[in-house]
C-alpha cells in the first residue's frame, strides 16, 4: 500500500509559479512510476506529467503538450517525494492537481494508477 499526500497548491496570478509536492508513505517509493493529473471544474481529469522508473536509479519524464516547457516534474527518493514545478501559469491551468503512483507504467499512461492522493487546488487569476 502507498499513501500519497499532495501539498503546495494555492492562488497565484497569471505568469506566476508554484511547486507542488507529493509525499509518499507506506513502502519504498523509488521503483514506482508517478504521474500528476489535473481536473478543472466541469472537465474530465487529464494527464499532466509523469516521472517513470526505468530500472536502477534511472528515470525518464514525460509531459502533456499543454504544459511542456512550463512544468517540471522531479523526485527525491530520499524524501519519498515527487515534485511538480509550475511556471508561467495560465488561467487554464486552474484545476485540482492529483498525484498518483503505480508499479506499472501502463497504468500511468492509461490514467488508471492504483494509488491516488486527495488533490491540491491550484487557482490562477488573470
Backbone atoms as SQL, in Angstrom:
CREATE TABLE atoms (id INTEGER PRIMARY KEY, chain TEXT, resi INTEGER, resn TEXT, atom TEXT, x REAL, y REAL, z REAL);
INSERT INTO atoms VALUES
  (1, 'A', 1, 'UNK', 'N', 0.832, -1.198, 0.000),
  (2, 'A', 1, 'UNK', 'CA', 0.000, 0.000, 0.000),
  (3, 'A', 1, 'UNK', 'C', 0.866, 1.247, 0.000),
  (4, 'A', 2, 'UNK', 'N', 0.430, 2.227, -0.758),
  (5, 'A', 2, 'UNK', 'CA', 1.116, 3.511, -0.812),
  (6, 'A', 2, 'UNK', 'C', 0.094, 4.594, -0.512),
  (7, 'A', 3, 'UNK', 'N', 0.448, 5.483, 0.399),
  (8, 'A', 3, 'UNK', 'CA', -0.390, 6.639, 0.667),
  (9, 'A', 3, 'UNK', 'C', 0.297, 7.872, 0.095),
  (10, 'A', 4, 'UNK', 'N', -0.475, 8.713, -0.574),
  (11, 'A', 4, 'UNK', 'CA', 0.054, 9.905, -1.221),
  (12, 'A', 4, 'UNK', 'C', -0.650, 11.141, -0.686),
  (13, 'A', 5, 'UNK', 'N', 0.128, 12.169, -0.393),
  (14, 'A', 5, 'UNK', 'CA', -0.430, 13.425, 0.101),
  (15, 'A', 5, 'UNK', 'C', 0.183, 14.565, -0.687),
  (16, 'A', 6, 'UNK', 'N', -0.670, 15.320, -1.381),
  (17, 'A', 6, 'UNK', 'CA', -0.217, 16.473, -2.142),
  (18, 'A', 6, 'UNK', 'C', -0.265, 17.730, -1.278),
  (19, 'A', 7, 'UNK', 'N', 0.583, 18.663, -1.614),
  (20, 'A', 7, 'UNK', 'CA', 0.579, 19.977, -0.959),
  (21, 'A', 7, 'UNK', 'C', 1.181, 20.979, -1.926),
  (22, 'A', 8, 'UNK', 'N', 1.035, 22.254, -1.571),
  (23, 'A', 8, 'UNK', 'CA', 1.678, 23.307, -2.344),
  (24, 'A', 8, 'UNK', 'C', 0.760, 24.088, -3.260),
  (25, 'A', 9, 'UNK', 'N', -0.491, 23.686, -3.339),
  (26, 'A', 9, 'UNK', 'CA', -1.413, 24.432, -4.175),
  (27, 'A', 9, 'UNK', 'C', -1.738, 25.785, -3.565),
  (28, 'A', 10, 'UNK', 'N', -2.442, 26.608, -4.341),
  (29, 'A', 10, 'UNK', 'CA', -2.818, 27.919, -3.838),
  (30, 'A', 10, 'UNK', 'C', -3.306, 28.806, -4.950),
  (31, 'A', 11, 'UNK', 'N', -3.440, 30.082, -4.607),
  (32, 'A', 11, 'UNK', 'CA', -3.889, 31.100, -5.548),
  (33, 'A', 11, 'UNK', 'C', -2.669, 31.873, -6.034),
  (34, 'A', 12, 'UNK', 'N', -2.546, 32.007, -7.332),
  (35, 'A', 12, 'UNK', 'CA', -1.395, 32.704, -7.906),
  (36, 'A', 12, 'UNK', 'C', -1.856, 33.490, -9.123),
  (37, 'A', 13, 'UNK', 'N', -1.183, 34.573, -9.401),
  (38, 'A', 13, 'UNK', 'CA', -1.514, 35.361, -10.578),
  (39, 'A', 13, 'UNK', 'C', -0.954, 34.713, -11.838),
  (40, 'A', 14, 'UNK', 'N', -1.572, 35.004, -12.942),
  (41, 'A', 14, 'UNK', 'CA', -1.070, 34.506, -14.223),
  (42, 'A', 14, 'UNK', 'C', 0.391, 34.929, -14.396),
  (43, 'A', 15, 'UNK', 'N', 1.182, 34.003, -14.883),
  (44, 'A', 15, 'UNK', 'CA', 2.606, 34.247, -15.030),
  (45, 'A', 15, 'UNK', 'C', 3.427, 33.831, -13.832),
  (46, 'A', 16, 'UNK', 'N', 2.754, 33.514, -12.735),
  (47, 'A', 16, 'UNK', 'CA', 3.439, 33.129, -11.511),
  (48, 'A', 16, 'UNK', 'C', 3.834, 31.666, -11.485),
  (49, 'A', 17, 'UNK', 'N', 4.356, 31.258, -10.335),
  (50, 'A', 17, 'UNK', 'CA', 4.874, 29.900, -10.173),
  (51, 'A', 17, 'UNK', 'C', 4.381, 29.285, -8.871),
  (52, 'A', 18, 'UNK', 'N', 4.342, 27.969, -8.871),
  (53, 'A', 18, 'UNK', 'CA', 4.060, 27.197, -7.668),
  (54, 'A', 18, 'UNK', 'C', 4.864, 25.900, -7.742),
  (55, 'A', 19, 'UNK', 'N', 5.129, 25.314, -6.586),
  (56, 'A', 19, 'UNK', 'CA', 5.714, 23.985, -6.575),
  (57, 'A', 19, 'UNK', 'C', 4.811, 23.069, -5.765),
  (58, 'A', 20, 'UNK', 'N', 4.336, 22.048, -6.422),
  (59, 'A', 20, 'UNK', 'CA', 3.511, 21.053, -5.762),
  (60, 'A', 20, 'UNK', 'C', 4.380, 19.900, -5.286),
  (61, 'A', 21, 'UNK', 'N', 4.008, 19.347, -4.160),
  (62, 'A', 21, 'UNK', 'CA', 4.722, 18.195, -3.608),
  (63, 'A', 21, 'UNK', 'C', 3.765, 17.034, -3.453),
  (64, 'A', 22, 'UNK', 'N', 4.298, 15.847, -3.620),
  (65, 'A', 22, 'UNK', 'CA', 3.536, 14.617, -3.428),
  (66, 'A', 22, 'UNK', 'C', 4.375, 13.713, -2.536),
  (67, 'A', 23, 'UNK', 'N', 3.989, 13.623, -1.280),
  (68, 'A', 23, 'UNK', 'CA', 4.736, 12.834, -0.308),
  (69, 'A', 23, 'UNK', 'C', 4.123, 11.449, -0.200),
  (70, 'A', 24, 'UNK', 'N', 4.972, 10.445, -0.298),
  (71, 'A', 24, 'UNK', 'CA', 4.505, 9.066, -0.250),
  (72, 'A', 24, 'UNK', 'C', 4.903, 8.406, 1.052),
  (73, 'A', 25, 'UNK', 'N', 4.064, 7.516, 1.506),
  (74, 'A', 25, 'UNK', 'CA', 4.379, 6.723, 2.689),
  (75, 'A', 25, 'UNK', 'C', 3.799, 5.326, 2.498),
  (76, 'A', 26, 'UNK', 'N', 4.253, 4.409, 3.296),
  (77, 'A', 26, 'UNK', 'CA', 3.697, 3.064, 3.259),
  (78, 'A', 26, 'UNK', 'C', 4.648, 2.019, 2.731),
  (79, 'A', 27, 'UNK', 'N', 5.542, 2.420, 1.819),
  (80, 'A', 27, 'UNK', 'CA', 6.539, 1.490, 1.305),
  (81, 'A', 27, 'UNK', 'C', 7.571, 2.291, 0.524),
  (82, 'A', 28, 'UNK', 'N', 8.639, 1.619, 0.176),
  (83, 'A', 28, 'UNK', 'CA', 9.654, 2.266, -0.642),
  (84, 'A', 28, 'UNK', 'C', 9.048, 2.683, -1.971),
  (85, 'A', 29, 'UNK', 'N', 9.366, 3.873, -2.364),
  (86, 'A', 29, 'UNK', 'CA', 8.690, 4.538, -3.468),
  (87, 'A', 29, 'UNK', 'C', 9.530, 4.576, -4.737),
  (88, 'A', 30, 'UNK', 'N', 10.802, 4.278, -4.615),
  (89, 'A', 30, 'UNK', 'CA', 11.743, 4.582, -5.690),
  (90, 'A', 30, 'UNK', 'C', 11.488, 3.805, -6.979),
  (91, 'A', 31, 'UNK', 'N', 10.825, 2.653, -6.891),
  (92, 'A', 31, 'UNK', 'CA', 10.588, 1.860, -8.101),
  (93, 'A', 31, 'UNK', 'C', 9.167, 2.021, -8.624),
  (94, 'A', 32, 'UNK', 'N', 8.498, 3.049, -8.171),
  (95, 'A', 32, 'UNK', 'CA', 7.146, 3.317, -8.650),
  (96, 'A', 32, 'UNK', 'C', 7.168, 4.406, -9.725),
  (97, 'A', 33, 'UNK', 'N', 6.271, 4.283, -10.656),
  (98, 'A', 33, 'UNK', 'CA', 6.022, 5.327, -11.638),
  (99, 'A', 33, 'UNK', 'C', 5.028, 6.309, -11.015),
  (100, 'A', 34, 'UNK', 'N', 5.264, 7.593, -11.204),
  (101, 'A', 34, 'UNK', 'CA', 4.416, 8.600, -10.564),
  (102, 'A', 34, 'UNK', 'C', 3.965, 9.616, -11.608),
  (103, 'A', 35, 'UNK', 'N', 2.696, 9.898, -11.580),
  (104, 'A', 35, 'UNK', 'CA', 2.155, 10.885, -12.501),
  (105, 'A', 35, 'UNK', 'C', 1.411, 11.980, -11.778),
  (106, 'A', 36, 'UNK', 'N', 1.329, 13.119, -12.428),
  (107, 'A', 36, 'UNK', 'CA', 0.463, 14.212, -11.982),
  (108, 'A', 36, 'UNK', 'C', -0.668, 14.339, -12.994),
  (109, 'A', 37, 'UNK', 'N', -1.849, 14.529, -12.465),
  (110, 'A', 37, 'UNK', 'CA', -3.046, 14.700, -13.271),
  (111, 'A', 37, 'UNK', 'C', -3.792, 15.911, -12.733),
  (112, 'A', 38, 'UNK', 'N', -4.713, 16.438, -13.510),
  (113, 'A', 38, 'UNK', 'CA', -5.492, 17.571, -13.011),
  (114, 'A', 38, 'UNK', 'C', -6.913, 17.491, -13.539),
  (115, 'A', 39, 'UNK', 'N', -7.795, 18.125, -12.788),
  (116, 'A', 39, 'UNK', 'CA', -9.192, 18.161, -13.191),
  (117, 'A', 39, 'UNK', 'C', -9.747, 19.542, -12.920),
  (118, 'A', 40, 'UNK', 'N', -10.168, 20.191, -13.978),
  (119, 'A', 40, 'UNK', 'CA', -10.784, 21.505, -13.870),
  (120, 'A', 40, 'UNK', 'C', -12.293, 21.330, -13.718),
  (121, 'A', 41, 'UNK', 'N', -12.960, 22.334, -13.164),
  (122, 'A', 41, 'UNK', 'CA', -14.412, 22.233, -12.982),
  (123, 'A', 41, 'UNK', 'C', -15.116, 21.953, -14.306),
  (124, 'A', 42, 'UNK', 'N', -15.984, 20.949, -14.292),
  (125, 'A', 42, 'UNK', 'CA', -16.757, 20.634, -15.479),
  (126, 'A', 42, 'UNK', 'C', -16.000, 19.910, -16.566),
  (127, 'A', 43, 'UNK', 'N', -14.750, 19.556, -16.277),
  (128, 'A', 43, 'UNK', 'CA', -13.942, 18.874, -17.294),
  (129, 'A', 43, 'UNK', 'C', -13.481, 17.522, -16.777),
  (130, 'A', 44, 'UNK', 'N', -13.060, 16.686, -17.700),
  (131, 'A', 44, 'UNK', 'CA', -12.536, 15.391, -17.318),
  (132, 'A', 44, 'UNK', 'C', -11.108, 15.539, -16.790),
  (133, 'A', 45, 'UNK', 'N', -10.725, 14.573, -15.981),
  (134, 'A', 45, 'UNK', 'CA', -9.357, 14.556, -15.486),
  (135, 'A', 45, 'UNK', 'C', -8.406, 14.363, -16.657),
  (136, 'A', 46, 'UNK', 'N', -7.280, 15.077, -16.630),
  (137, 'A', 46, 'UNK', 'CA', -6.325, 14.963, -17.714),
  (138, 'A', 46, 'UNK', 'C', -4.912, 14.739, -17.188),
  (139, 'A', 47, 'UNK', 'N', -4.134, 14.138, -18.008),
  (140, 'A', 47, 'UNK', 'CA', -2.732, 13.849, -17.701),
  (141, 'A', 47, 'UNK', 'C', -1.915, 15.129, -17.795),
  (142, 'A', 48, 'UNK', 'N', -0.966, 15.290, -16.870),
  (143, 'A', 48, 'UNK', 'CA', -0.099, 16.468, -16.877),
  (144, 'A', 48, 'UNK', 'C', 1.356, 16.063, -17.120),
  (145, 'A', 49, 'UNK', 'N', 1.863, 15.163, -16.300),
  (146, 'A', 49, 'UNK', 'CA', 3.275, 14.793, -16.395),
  (147, 'A', 49, 'UNK', 'C', 3.505, 13.494, -15.641),
  (148, 'A', 50, 'UNK', 'N', 4.624, 12.852, -15.944),
  (149, 'A', 50, 'UNK', 'CA', 4.976, 11.634, -15.231),
  (150, 'A', 50, 'UNK', 'C', 6.486, 11.531, -15.120),
  (151, 'A', 51, 'UNK', 'N', 6.911, 10.860, -14.060),
  (152, 'A', 51, 'UNK', 'CA', 8.316, 10.506, -13.913),
  (153, 'A', 51, 'UNK', 'C', 8.338, 9.010, -13.670),
  (154, 'A', 52, 'UNK', 'N', 8.864, 8.309, -14.620),
  (155, 'A', 52, 'UNK', 'CA', 8.746, 6.857, -14.646),
  (156, 'A', 52, 'UNK', 'C', 10.088, 6.188, -14.399),
  (157, 'A', 53, 'UNK', 'N', 10.047, 5.102, -13.657),
  (158, 'A', 53, 'UNK', 'CA', 11.247, 4.350, -13.330),
  (159, 'A', 53, 'UNK', 'C', 11.605, 3.431, -14.493),
  (160, 'A', 54, 'UNK', 'N', 12.875, 3.490, -14.901),
  (161, 'A', 54, 'UNK', 'CA', 13.293, 2.608, -15.986),
  (162, 'A', 54, 'UNK', 'C', 14.375, 1.646, -15.539),
  (163, 'A', 55, 'UNK', 'N', 14.485, 1.450, -14.236),
  (164, 'A', 55, 'UNK', 'CA', 15.431, 0.482, -13.701),
  (165, 'A', 55, 'UNK', 'C', 16.587, 1.146, -12.976),
  (166, 'A', 56, 'UNK', 'N', 17.065, 0.495, -11.952),
  (167, 'A', 56, 'UNK', 'CA', 18.171, 1.055, -11.182),
  (168, 'A', 56, 'UNK', 'C', 17.784, 2.397, -10.593),
  (169, 'A', 57, 'UNK', 'N', 18.606, 3.394, -10.851),
  (170, 'A', 57, 'UNK', 'CA', 18.305, 4.746, -10.367),
  (171, 'A', 57, 'UNK', 'C', 17.998, 5.675, -11.540),
  (172, 'A', 58, 'UNK', 'N', 17.493, 5.096, -12.613),
  (173, 'A', 58, 'UNK', 'CA', 17.213, 5.867, -13.827),
  (174, 'A', 58, 'UNK', 'C', 15.721, 6.121, -13.975),
  (175, 'A', 59, 'UNK', 'N', 15.407, 7.350, -14.289),
  (176, 'A', 59, 'UNK', 'CA', 14.022, 7.760, -14.508),
  (177, 'A', 59, 'UNK', 'C', 13.934, 8.562, -15.799),
  (178, 'A', 60, 'UNK', 'N', 12.751, 8.571, -16.370),
  (179, 'A', 60, 'UNK', 'CA', 12.528, 9.447, -17.508),
  (180, 'A', 60, 'UNK', 'C', 11.227, 10.194, -17.283),
  (181, 'A', 61, 'UNK', 'N', 11.164, 11.377, -17.860),
  (182, 'A', 61, 'UNK', 'CA', 9.997, 12.235, -17.650),
  (183, 'A', 61, 'UNK', 'C', 9.207, 12.379, -18.944),
  (184, 'A', 62, 'UNK', 'N', 7.975, 12.740, -18.757),
  (185, 'A', 62, 'UNK', 'CA', 7.066, 12.924, -19.883),
  (186, 'A', 62, 'UNK', 'C', 6.063, 14.001, -19.517),
  (187, 'A', 63, 'UNK', 'N', 5.644, 14.790, -20.510),
  (188, 'A', 63, 'UNK', 'CA', 4.749, 15.910, -20.257),
  (189, 'A', 63, 'UNK', 'C', 3.638, 15.983, -21.296),
  (190, 'A', 64, 'UNK', 'N', 2.496, 16.450, -20.864),
  (191, 'A', 64, 'UNK', 'CA', 1.453, 16.791, -21.807),
  (192, 'A', 64, 'UNK', 'C', 1.901, 18.009, -22.610),
  (193, 'A', 65, 'UNK', 'N', 1.456, 18.086, -23.840),
  (194, 'A', 65, 'UNK', 'CA', 1.864, 19.203, -24.691),
  (195, 'A', 65, 'UNK', 'C', 1.486, 20.549, -24.085),
  (196, 'A', 66, 'UNK', 'N', 0.378, 20.583, -23.383),
  (197, 'A', 66, 'UNK', 'CA', -0.120, 21.849, -22.839),
  (198, 'A', 66, 'UNK', 'C', 0.771, 22.430, -21.745),
  (199, 'A', 67, 'UNK', 'N', 1.637, 21.608, -21.155),
  (200, 'A', 67, 'UNK', 'CA', 2.486, 22.102, -20.059),
  (201, 'A', 67, 'UNK', 'C', 3.972, 21.997, -20.385),
  (202, 'A', 68, 'UNK', 'N', 4.300, 21.414, -21.516),
  (203, 'A', 68, 'UNK', 'CA', 5.706, 21.223, -21.877),
  (204, 'A', 68, 'UNK', 'C', 6.409, 22.564, -21.941),
  (205, 'A', 69, 'UNK', 'N', 7.565, 22.630, -21.303),
  (206, 'A', 69, 'UNK', 'CA', 8.325, 23.870, -21.270),
  (207, 'A', 69, 'UNK', 'C', 7.962, 24.793, -20.115),
  (208, 'A', 70, 'UNK', 'N', 6.845, 24.508, -19.452),
  (209, 'A', 70, 'UNK', 'CA', 6.430, 25.334, -18.312),
  (210, 'A', 70, 'UNK', 'C', 6.460, 24.572, -16.987),
  (211, 'A', 71, 'UNK', 'N', 6.180, 23.285, -17.030),
  (212, 'A', 71, 'UNK', 'CA', 6.147, 22.459, -15.823),
  (213, 'A', 71, 'UNK', 'C', 7.340, 21.516, -15.820),
  (214, 'A', 72, 'UNK', 'N', 7.836, 21.228, -14.616),
  (215, 'A', 72, 'UNK', 'CA', 8.935, 20.286, -14.466),
  (216, 'A', 72, 'UNK', 'C', 8.624, 19.311, -13.347),
  (217, 'A', 73, 'UNK', 'N', 8.709, 18.031, -13.657),
  (218, 'A', 73, 'UNK', 'CA', 8.486, 17.004, -12.653),
  (219, 'A', 73, 'UNK', 'C', 9.831, 16.454, -12.203),
  (220, 'A', 74, 'UNK', 'N', 9.949, 16.198, -10.913),
  (221, 'A', 74, 'UNK', 'CA', 11.188, 15.648, -10.366),
  (222, 'A', 74, 'UNK', 'C', 10.852, 14.821, -9.132),
  (223, 'A', 75, 'UNK', 'N', 11.846, 14.088, -8.645),
  (224, 'A', 75, 'UNK', 'CA', 11.598, 13.292, -7.450),
  (225, 'A', 75, 'UNK', 'C', 12.838, 13.252, -6.575),
  (226, 'A', 76, 'UNK', 'N', 12.592, 13.119, -5.301),
  (227, 'A', 76, 'UNK', 'CA', 13.651, 12.963, -4.304),
  (228, 'A', 76, 'UNK', 'C', 13.316, 11.684, -3.545),
  (229, 'A', 77, 'UNK', 'N', 13.958, 10.603, -3.928),
  (230, 'A', 77, 'UNK', 'CA', 13.610, 9.312, -3.315),
  (231, 'A', 77, 'UNK', 'C', 13.994, 9.246, -1.843),
  (232, 'A', 78, 'UNK', 'N', 15.007, 9.994, -1.468),
  (233, 'A', 78, 'UNK', 'CA', 15.394, 10.006, -0.051),
  (234, 'A', 78, 'UNK', 'C', 14.278, 10.567, 0.812),
  (235, 'A', 79, 'UNK', 'N', 13.486, 11.452, 0.223),
  (236, 'A', 79, 'UNK', 'CA', 12.364, 12.051, 0.941),
  (237, 'A', 79, 'UNK', 'C', 11.041, 11.423, 0.536),
  (238, 'A', 80, 'UNK', 'N', 11.096, 10.417, -0.345),
  (239, 'A', 80, 'UNK', 'CA', 9.868, 9.777, -0.828),
  (240, 'A', 80, 'UNK', 'C', 8.875, 10.812, -1.360),
  (241, 'A', 81, 'UNK', 'N', 9.380, 11.753, -2.111),
  (242, 'A', 81, 'UNK', 'CA', 8.551, 12.873, -2.575),
  (243, 'A', 81, 'UNK', 'C', 8.785, 13.135, -4.064),
  (244, 'A', 82, 'UNK', 'N', 7.699, 13.418, -4.738),
  (245, 'A', 82, 'UNK', 'CA', 7.740, 13.849, -6.131),
  (246, 'A', 82, 'UNK', 'C', 7.237, 15.281, -6.189),
  (247, 'A', 83, 'UNK', 'N', 7.873, 16.086, -7.012),
  (248, 'A', 83, 'UNK', 'CA', 7.534, 17.498, -7.130),
  (249, 'A', 83, 'UNK', 'C', 7.030, 17.819, -8.533),
  (250, 'A', 84, 'UNK', 'N', 6.214, 18.839, -8.592),
  (251, 'A', 84, 'UNK', 'CA', 5.809, 19.393, -9.881),
  (252, 'A', 84, 'UNK', 'C', 5.974, 20.899, -9.793),
  (253, 'A', 85, 'UNK', 'N', 6.980, 21.408, -10.486),
  (254, 'A', 85, 'UNK', 'CA', 7.217, 22.847, -10.529),
  (255, 'A', 85, 'UNK', 'C', 6.378, 23.437, -11.651),
  (256, 'A', 86, 'UNK', 'N', 5.542, 24.396, -11.303),
  (257, 'A', 86, 'UNK', 'CA', 4.668, 25.040, -12.277),
  (258, 'A', 86, 'UNK', 'C', 5.169, 26.459, -12.500),
  (259, 'A', 87, 'UNK', 'N', 5.442, 26.809, -13.734),
  (260, 'A', 87, 'UNK', 'CA', 5.918, 28.152, -14.067),
  (261, 'A', 87, 'UNK', 'C', 5.033, 28.752, -15.147),
  (262, 'A', 88, 'UNK', 'N', 5.106, 30.084, -15.252),
  (263, 'A', 88, 'UNK', 'CA', 4.350, 30.787, -16.282),
  (264, 'A', 88, 'UNK', 'C', 2.908, 30.285, -16.325),
  (265, 'A', 89, 'UNK', 'N', 2.287, 30.290, -15.170),
  (266, 'A', 89, 'UNK', 'CA', 0.944, 29.742, -15.052),
  (267, 'A', 89, 'UNK', 'C', -0.070, 30.565, -15.828),
  (268, 'A', 90, 'UNK', 'N', -1.058, 29.862, -16.355),
  (269, 'A', 90, 'UNK', 'CA', -2.125, 30.473, -17.137),
  (270, 'A', 90, 'UNK', 'C', -3.455, 30.151, -16.456),
  (271, 'A', 91, 'UNK', 'N', -4.467, 30.926, -16.797),
  (272, 'A', 91, 'UNK', 'CA', -5.773, 30.699, -16.172),
  (273, 'A', 91, 'UNK', 'C', -6.284, 29.293, -16.468),
  (274, 'A', 92, 'UNK', 'N', -5.928, 28.770, -17.620),
  (275, 'A', 92, 'UNK', 'CA', -6.384, 27.422, -17.976),
  (276, 'A', 92, 'UNK', 'C', -5.670, 26.321, -17.192),
  (277, 'A', 93, 'UNK', 'N', -4.699, 26.682, -16.392),
  (278, 'A', 93, 'UNK', 'CA', -4.060, 25.699, -15.509),
  (279, 'A', 93, 'UNK', 'C', -4.835, 25.523, -14.201),
  (280, 'A', 94, 'UNK', 'N', -5.846, 26.346, -13.996),
  (281, 'A', 94, 'UNK', 'CA', -6.657, 26.222, -12.794),
  (282, 'A', 94, 'UNK', 'C', -7.329, 24.851, -12.736),
  (283, 'A', 95, 'UNK', 'N', -7.098, 24.137, -11.655),
  (284, 'A', 95, 'UNK', 'CA', -7.628, 22.779, -11.523),
  (285, 'A', 95, 'UNK', 'C', -7.228, 22.219, -10.164),
  (286, 'A', 96, 'UNK', 'N', -7.808, 21.092, -9.824),
  (287, 'A', 96, 'UNK', 'CA', -7.306, 20.291, -8.715),
  (288, 'A', 96, 'UNK', 'C', -6.246, 19.360, -9.296),
  (289, 'A', 97, 'UNK', 'N', -5.075, 19.389, -8.688),
  (290, 'A', 97, 'UNK', 'CA', -3.955, 18.580, -9.157),
  (291, 'A', 97, 'UNK', 'C', -3.801, 17.361, -8.253),
  (292, 'A', 98, 'UNK', 'N', -3.692, 16.207, -8.884),
  (293, 'A', 98, 'UNK', 'CA', -3.560, 14.943, -8.171),
  (294, 'A', 98, 'UNK', 'C', -2.245, 14.262, -8.549),
  (295, 'A', 99, 'UNK', 'N', -1.599, 13.685, -7.573),
  (296, 'A', 99, 'UNK', 'CA', -0.515, 12.779, -7.923),
  (297, 'A', 99, 'UNK', 'C', -1.014, 11.352, -7.760),
  (298, 'A', 100, 'UNK', 'N', -0.399, 10.461, -8.497),
  (299, 'A', 100, 'UNK', 'CA', -0.816, 9.064, -8.483),
  (300, 'A', 100, 'UNK', 'C', 0.395, 8.195, -8.776),
  (301, 'A', 101, 'UNK', 'N', 0.366, 6.982, -8.278),
  (302, 'A', 101, 'UNK', 'CA', 1.521, 6.094, -8.423),
  (303, 'A', 101, 'UNK', 'C', 1.079, 4.678, -8.721),
  (304, 'A', 102, 'UNK', 'N', 1.960, 3.977, -9.414),
  (305, 'A', 102, 'UNK', 'CA', 1.688, 2.572, -9.727),
  (306, 'A', 102, 'UNK', 'C', 2.995, 1.902, -10.074),
  (307, 'A', 103, 'UNK', 'N', 3.036, 0.581, -9.896),
  (308, 'A', 103, 'UNK', 'CA', 4.219, -0.179, -10.278),
  (309, 'A', 103, 'UNK', 'C', 4.242, -0.449, -11.783),
  (310, 'A', 104, 'UNK', 'N', 3.154, -0.164, -12.461),
  (311, 'A', 104, 'UNK', 'CA', 3.059, -0.366, -13.904),
  (312, 'A', 104, 'UNK', 'C', 3.022, 0.978, -14.626),
  (313, 'A', 105, 'UNK', 'N', 3.947, 1.187, -15.551),
  (314, 'A', 105, 'UNK', 'CA', 3.941, 2.452, -16.291),
  (315, 'A', 105, 'UNK', 'C', 2.697, 2.551, -17.162),
  (316, 'A', 106, 'UNK', 'N', 2.175, 1.427, -17.597),
  (317, 'A', 106, 'UNK', 'CA', 0.975, 1.456, -18.429),
  (318, 'A', 106, 'UNK', 'C', -0.217, 2.022, -17.667),
  (319, 'A', 107, 'UNK', 'N', -0.234, 1.806, -16.375),
  (320, 'A', 107, 'UNK', 'CA', -1.329, 2.359, -15.566),
  (321, 'A', 107, 'UNK', 'C', -1.267, 3.883, -15.530),
  (322, 'A', 108, 'UNK', 'N', -0.054, 4.425, -15.561),
  (323, 'A', 108, 'UNK', 'CA', 0.076, 5.888, -15.624),
  (324, 'A', 108, 'UNK', 'C', -0.400, 6.370, -16.991),
  (325, 'A', 109, 'UNK', 'N', 0.015, 5.688, -18.029),
  (326, 'A', 109, 'UNK', 'CA', -0.344, 6.091, -19.391),
  (327, 'A', 109, 'UNK', 'C', -1.843, 6.039, -19.634),
  (328, 'A', 110, 'UNK', 'N', -2.507, 5.110, -18.986),
  (329, 'A', 110, 'UNK', 'CA', -3.954, 4.964, -19.180),
  (330, 'A', 110, 'UNK', 'C', -4.742, 5.653, -18.083),
  (331, 'A', 111, 'UNK', 'N', -4.040, 6.401, -17.214),
  (332, 'A', 111, 'UNK', 'CA', -4.665, 7.165, -16.133),
  (333, 'A', 111, 'UNK', 'C', -5.437, 6.262, -15.187),
  (334, 'A', 112, 'UNK', 'N', -4.903, 5.079, -14.944),
  (335, 'A', 112, 'UNK', 'CA', -5.553, 4.135, -14.026),
  (336, 'A', 112, 'UNK', 'C', -4.595, 3.631, -12.959),
  (337, 'A', 113, 'UNK', 'N', -3.773, 4.507, -12.391),
  (338, 'A', 113, 'UNK', 'CA', -2.871, 4.028, -11.340),
  (339, 'A', 113, 'UNK', 'C', -3.628, 3.603, -10.096),
  (340, 'A', 114, 'UNK', 'N', -2.980, 2.748, -9.316),
  (341, 'A', 114, 'UNK', 'CA', -3.644, 2.161, -8.160),
  (342, 'A', 114, 'UNK', 'C', -3.788, 3.136, -6.997),
  (343, 'A', 115, 'UNK', 'N', -2.828, 4.038, -6.873),
  (344, 'A', 115, 'UNK', 'CA', -2.790, 4.910, -5.690),
  (345, 'A', 115, 'UNK', 'C', -2.912, 6.373, -6.102),
  (346, 'A', 116, 'UNK', 'N', -3.798, 7.060, -5.423),
  (347, 'A', 116, 'UNK', 'CA', -4.068, 8.466, -5.692),
  (348, 'A', 116, 'UNK', 'C', -3.999, 9.276, -4.406),
  (349, 'A', 117, 'UNK', 'N', -3.566, 10.520, -4.550),
  (350, 'A', 117, 'UNK', 'CA', -3.669, 11.444, -3.445),
  (351, 'A', 117, 'UNK', 'C', -5.036, 12.110, -3.453),
  (352, 'A', 118, 'UNK', 'N', -5.229, 12.991, -2.491),
  (353, 'A', 118, 'UNK', 'CA', -6.531, 13.633, -2.334),
  (354, 'A', 118, 'UNK', 'C', -6.671, 14.890, -3.202),
  (355, 'A', 119, 'UNK', 'N', -5.561, 15.373, -3.728),
  (356, 'A', 119, 'UNK', 'CA', -5.604, 16.535, -4.603),
  (357, 'A', 119, 'UNK', 'C', -5.261, 17.825, -3.892),
  (358, 'A', 120, 'UNK', 'N', -4.751, 18.786, -4.662),
  (359, 'A', 120, 'UNK', 'CA', -4.465, 20.118, -4.146),
  (360, 'A', 120, 'UNK', 'C', -4.926, 21.125, -5.194),
  (361, 'A', 121, 'UNK', 'N', -5.594, 22.174, -4.730),
  (362, 'A', 121, 'UNK', 'CA', -6.205, 23.141, -5.648),
  (363, 'A', 121, 'UNK', 'C', -5.175, 24.172, -6.102),
  (364, 'A', 122, 'UNK', 'N', -5.133, 24.380, -7.402),
  (365, 'A', 122, 'UNK', 'CA', -4.334, 25.461, -7.983),
  (366, 'A', 122, 'UNK', 'C', -5.299, 26.397, -8.699),
  (367, 'A', 123, 'UNK', 'N', -5.260, 27.654, -8.318),
  (368, 'A', 123, 'UNK', 'CA', -6.127, 28.652, -8.932),
  (369, 'A', 123, 'UNK', 'C', -5.259, 29.767, -9.480),
  (370, 'A', 124, 'UNK', 'N', -5.408, 30.032, -10.768),
  (371, 'A', 124, 'UNK', 'CA', -4.616, 31.067, -11.425),
  (372, 'A', 124, 'UNK', 'C', -5.550, 32.209, -11.809),
  (373, 'A', 125, 'UNK', 'N', -5.273, 33.374, -11.279),
  (374, 'A', 125, 'UNK', 'CA', -6.100, 34.545, -11.565),
  (375, 'A', 125, 'UNK', 'C', -5.478, 35.336, -12.704),
  (376, 'A', 126, 'UNK', 'N', -6.325, 35.817, -13.565),
  (377, 'A', 126, 'UNK', 'CA', -5.825, 36.558, -14.734),
  (378, 'A', 126, 'UNK', 'C', -5.881, 38.051, -14.489);
